[in-house]
Amino acid sequence: MAATIPTNGMGLDAGLDIAGGNLTFTTADKGVHLGVTSATAANLMDDYEEGLHAASITDSAGDVTSITLNSSFNQLSYTKIGRQVYVGGTLVISSYSGTWQSDGQCRISLPFTVGDLQDRGGGVTGSVGTYSVDFTSGHAPYLVCSEGNSFATLQVSADNGTGGLCHPSNSAQFYIGLTYMVA
């Protein structure tokens, strides 16, 4: 049985509904102020979402085309709490056409665009484990998200290194864990 919280006697409509023990706003664009006793924008929690993102992998140079992901490993799970998004999962390439060139970067799509925040606060790095991906010797893979983009780029690093190559093969696997901010 659902119950709507009535006007509180001070002329304020709470706009809340309680059904099965769950609290639901009766209108959109509402939130909860957390950790404060007065309404402050910085403490307003007004967004929560979780789901699956049908991922895609592309080559920034366009030399590798028709990248097909294994249908059992082609989605990333995500949880969005406020402006913070966590993305995780396993992606497996079934096949692709073309050849990875030295100037091409492997890009993995994200469920939301990375926020363009003050002092580049939206851009982050994340972890990625790989299988069947070629790297320049002595380099380690990681993910980079740049502000304003809706993808993470697979890059490599090394001590005193200036970059390196990372090119997946057919049957390449990516084990992804990434947290980033949206606008």
PATITOR-574384 format. One line per 3 residues: number of its first residue (from 1); their letters; for each residue x negated, y, z of C-alpha. Coordinates in nm, 3 decimals, always signed. Layout:
% PATITOR-574384
NUM	a	X,Y,Z ~ ...
//
This chain:
% PATITOR-574384
1	maa	+0.000,+0.000,+0.000 ~ -0.144,+0.336,-0.104 ~ -0.113,+0.643,+0.112
4	tip	-0.178,+0.999,+0.003 ~ -0.326,+1.227,+0.265 ~ -0.082,+1.515,+0.301
7	tng	-0.149,+1.884,+0.337 ~ -0.341,+1.925,+0.661 ~ -0.111,+2.187,+0.809
10	mgl	-0.343,+2.475,+0.718 ~ -0.221,+2.496,+0.359 ~ -0.511,+2.286,+0.227
13	dag	-0.438,+1.983,+0.009 ~ -0.700,+1.718,+0.079 ~ -0.630,+1.549,-0.258
16	ldi	-0.721,+1.205,-0.127 ~ -0.562,+0.865,-0.167 ~ -0.628,+0.561,+0.051
19	agg	-0.555,+0.223,-0.110 ~ -0.683,-0.106,+0.027 ~ -0.922,+0.078,+0.257
22	nlt	-1.085,+0.274,-0.027 ~ -1.087,+0.652,-0.037 ~ -1.012,+0.798,-0.382
25	ftt	-0.982,+1.160,-0.492 ~ -0.651,+1.232,-0.666 ~ -0.817,+1.481,-0.905
28	adk	-1.145,+1.472,-1.097 ~ -1.464,+1.671,-1.026 ~ -1.461,+1.619,-0.648
31	gvh	-1.738,+1.505,-0.418 ~ -1.855,+1.470,-0.061 ~ -2.091,+1.707,+0.118
34	lgv	-2.346,+1.490,+0.299 ~ -2.555,+1.583,+0.600 ~ -2.407,+1.931,+0.648
37	tsa	-2.116,+2.091,+0.833 ~ -2.040,+2.345,+0.561 ~ -2.014,+2.321,+0.184
40	taa	-2.357,+2.359,+0.022 ~ -2.416,+2.275,-0.344 ~ -2.746,+2.100,-0.272
43	nlm	-2.569,+1.850,-0.044 ~ -2.274,+1.770,-0.272 ~ -2.263,+1.406,-0.381
46	ddy	-2.032,+1.417,-0.681 ~ -2.143,+1.130,-0.904 ~ -2.191,+0.756,-0.870
49	eeg	-2.192,+0.507,-1.153 ~ -2.328,+0.161,-1.222 ~ -2.319,-0.050,-1.532
52	lha	-2.506,-0.203,-1.823 ~ -2.688,-0.019,-2.100 ~ -2.712,-0.193,-2.439
55	asi	-3.081,-0.117,-2.496 ~ -3.269,-0.070,-2.821 ~ -3.639,-0.063,-2.901
58	tds	-3.778,+0.160,-3.175 ~ -4.116,+0.251,-3.324 ~ -4.186,+0.624,-3.303
61	agd	-4.378,+0.614,-3.634 ~ -4.104,+0.421,-3.815 ~ -4.345,+0.155,-3.949
64	vts	-4.165,-0.121,-3.759 ~ -3.799,-0.144,-3.855 ~ -3.504,-0.367,-3.778
67	itl	-3.614,-0.452,-3.424 ~ -3.371,-0.714,-3.298 ~ -3.338,-0.797,-2.929
70	nss	-3.244,-1.143,-2.801 ~ -2.870,-1.127,-2.725 ~ -2.932,-1.284,-2.381
73	fnq	-3.191,-1.017,-2.292 ~ -3.073,-0.691,-2.451 ~ -2.915,-0.500,-2.162
76	lsy	-3.057,-0.299,-1.877 ~ -2.861,-0.257,-1.555 ~ -2.840,+0.092,-1.413
79	tki	-2.722,+0.271,-1.103 ~ -2.672,+0.648,-1.111 ~ -2.641,+0.823,-0.775
82	grq	-2.610,+1.198,-0.812 ~ -2.889,+1.297,-1.054 ~ -3.109,+0.992,-0.986
85	vyv	-3.091,+0.692,-1.222 ~ -3.245,+0.351,-1.160 ~ -3.282,+0.124,-1.464
88	ggt	-3.401,-0.236,-1.449 ~ -3.393,-0.560,-1.639 ~ -3.562,-0.779,-1.898
91	lvi	-3.568,-0.713,-2.272 ~ -3.690,-0.970,-2.526 ~ -3.763,-0.900,-2.893
94	ssy	-3.630,-1.173,-3.123 ~ -3.773,-1.031,-3.444 ~ -3.874,-0.719,-3.634
97	sgt	-3.987,-0.611,-3.978 ~ -4.302,-0.413,-4.049 ~ -4.637,-0.365,-3.877
100	wqs	-4.718,-0.162,-3.568 ~ -4.963,+0.111,-3.667 ~ -5.209,+0.288,-3.441
103	dgq	-4.994,+0.602,-3.427 ~ -4.667,+0.424,-3.345 ~ -4.531,+0.406,-2.993
106	cri	-4.279,+0.154,-2.864 ~ -3.971,+0.335,-2.728 ~ -3.703,+0.182,-2.508
109	slp	-3.363,+0.354,-2.494 ~ -3.223,+0.480,-2.163 ~ -2.858,+0.511,-2.054
112	ftv	-2.887,+0.887,-1.980 ~ -3.104,+1.172,-2.106 ~ -3.398,+1.262,-1.882
115	gdl	-3.333,+1.596,-1.711 ~ -3.521,+1.910,-1.806 ~ -3.598,+2.025,-1.453
118	qdr	-3.822,+2.293,-1.303 ~ -4.197,+2.220,-1.320 ~ -4.133,+1.909,-1.530
121	ggg	-3.958,+1.742,-1.237 ~ -3.751,+1.520,-1.468 ~ -4.038,+1.343,-1.641
124	vtg	-4.168,+1.034,-1.463 ~ -4.363,+0.714,-1.508 ~ -4.225,+0.369,-1.435
127	svg	-4.338,+0.011,-1.417 ~ -4.326,-0.246,-1.693 ~ -4.453,-0.601,-1.698
130	tys	-4.507,-0.752,-2.040 ~ -4.555,-1.082,-2.216 ~ -4.680,-1.116,-2.574
133	vdf	-4.775,-0.750,-2.612 ~ -5.119,-0.657,-2.749 ~ -5.314,-0.393,-2.556
136	tsg	-5.650,-0.232,-2.600 ~ -5.886,-0.430,-2.379 ~ -5.902,-0.305,-2.019
139	hap	-5.580,-0.106,-2.038 ~ -5.261,-0.147,-1.833 ~ -4.903,-0.075,-1.951
142	ylv	-4.661,+0.171,-1.798 ~ -4.348,+0.362,-1.906 ~ -4.330,+0.738,-1.952
145	cse	-4.010,+0.944,-1.963 ~ -4.037,+1.296,-2.100 ~ -3.777,+1.560,-2.023
148	gns	-3.496,+1.593,-2.274 ~ -3.546,+1.244,-2.420 ~ -3.315,+0.945,-2.395
151	fat	-3.595,+0.689,-2.417 ~ -3.901,+0.570,-2.225 ~ -4.228,+0.524,-2.413
154	lqv	-4.457,+0.227,-2.353 ~ -4.808,+0.360,-2.293 ~ -5.133,+0.227,-2.156
157	sad	-5.392,+0.359,-1.914 ~ -5.742,+0.273,-1.802 ~ -6.008,+0.416,-1.576
160	ngt	-6.164,+0.704,-1.771 ~ -5.961,+0.590,-2.073 ~ -5.824,+0.816,-2.342
163	ggl	-5.526,+0.600,-2.426 ~ -5.500,+0.278,-2.617 ~ -5.276,+0.067,-2.828
166	chp	-4.981,-0.139,-2.711 ~ -4.792,-0.326,-2.978 ~ -4.533,-0.595,-2.905
169	sns	-4.511,-0.912,-3.110 ~ -4.201,-1.108,-3.207 ~ -4.085,-1.272,-2.881
172	aqf	-4.238,-0.991,-2.670 ~ -4.087,-0.952,-2.325 ~ -4.053,-0.638,-2.114
175	yig	-3.975,-0.646,-1.739 ~ -3.858,-0.294,-1.657 ~ -3.823,-0.098,-1.332
178	lty	-3.776,+0.278,-1.372 ~ -3.626,+0.562,-1.170 ~ -3.577,+0.905,-1.327
181	mva	-3.372,+1.224,-1.287 ~ -3.101,+1.370,-1.510 ~ -2.993,+1.735,-1.534
//
